Amino acid sequence: MAQFNTFYIDAADTGAAQDRLNVFLRTHRVVKTRQFPMSEGILFTVEWIEGDAPAPRPHGEDYRAAAHVGPDVGEKLSAGDFDRFDALREKRKELAAAENKKLFHIASNAQLAAFAQMKEPSLEAMAKEAHFDKTRLEKYGPAFLDVLKALDAGKKAPSDEGGEKEEKGQESPPEASAHPPSEAAAARPVKHEQGVFAF
């Protein structure tokens, strides 16, 4: 039977409340976690079932890192999405340091995961799919959007270059000469070297 526990992390928390939540998550069989932004912090609800906590399940080589963001986030990301998620976390860390704020004041892990899974990222999608409020959307949305666009552009670049190479490699066959070969050229012996005709 599923059971529930709640954890409140105050905005002024120095890490103790977060440690209690992380210890609970690591030592229980967690089914689902949810978070609710409050005026002075975040309320977490954890649904879990009795029994020993299972060992972390591999999810590509990135699972060990994903395990630190909670099972509800880490397990639903593909390897490619986790790369995007990790880049977004770095940007969040940069933004938080610049304003001396807690990371979750910029964006939650769940919101970053939603950003990472967007097929066509946009500010509108961030608001609709990740429930990013208007204030943070206007302030931080463009920075996160730039990260996603840069990553997508990096993935497309190799294929575009490959297409250009193919086009460059497809040269039109040489036109037949209007002048017949000279008698000296016609009399020159033909040598076969590894399947290549050398004159």
Residue pairs with C-beta under 8 A, 6 or more apart in sequence:
1 49
1 50
2 31
2 47
2 48
2 49
3 47
3 48
3 49
3 50
4 45
4 46
4 47
4 48
5 24
5 45
5 46
5 48
6 43
6 44
6 45
6 46
7 17
7 20
7 21
7 24
7 43
7 44
7 46
8 17
8 38
8 41
8 42
8 43
8 44
9 17
9 18
9 21
9 41
9 42
9 44
9 104
10 17
10 40
10 41
11 40
11 41
11 102
11 105
12 40
13 41
13 102
21 44
21 46
24 46
25 33
25 46
25 70
25 71
26 53
27 53
28 46
28 48
28 53
29 48
29 49
29 50
29 51
29 52
29 53
29 54
30 46
30 47
30 48
30 53
30 70
30 71
30 72
31 47
31 48
31 49
32 46
32 47
32 72
33 44
33 45
33 46
33 47
33 70
33 71
33 72
34 44
34 45
34 72
35 42
35 43
35 44
35 45
35 108
35 110
36 42
36 43
36 44
36 45
37 108
37 133
42 104
42 108
56 63
56 64
56 67
57 63
57 75
59 66
59 74
59 75
59 77
59 79
59 82
60 78
60 79
60 82
61 79
62 77
62 79
62 82
62 83
62 86
63 74
65 82
65 86
66 73
66 74
66 75
66 77
66 82
66 85
67 74
68 74
69 85
69 109
69 113
70 109
72 110
73 85
73 109
73 110
73 113
74 82
76 113
76 117
77 85
77 113
77 116
77 117
81 113
81 116
81 117
82 116
83 151
84 115
84 116
84 147
84 148
84 151
85 112
85 113
85 115
85 116
87 147
87 151
88 107
88 112
88 115
88 116
88 144
88 147
88 148
89 109
89 112
91 143
91 144
91 147
92 103
92 106
92 107
92 112
92 144
93 103
95 101
95 106
95 140
95 143
96 102
96 103
96 105
96 106
99 106
106 136
106 140
107 115
107 132
107 136
107 140
107 144
110 130
111 126
111 130
111 131
111 132
112 144
114 126
114 129
114 130
115 121
115 126
115 130
115 144
115 148
116 148
118 125
118 126
118 129
118 148
121 145
121 148
121 149
121 152
122 145
123 137
123 141
123 142
123 145
126 132
126 137
126 141
126 144
126 145
127 133
127 134
127 137
132 141
185 199
188 199
190 197
190 198
190 199
191 197
191 198
191 199
192 198
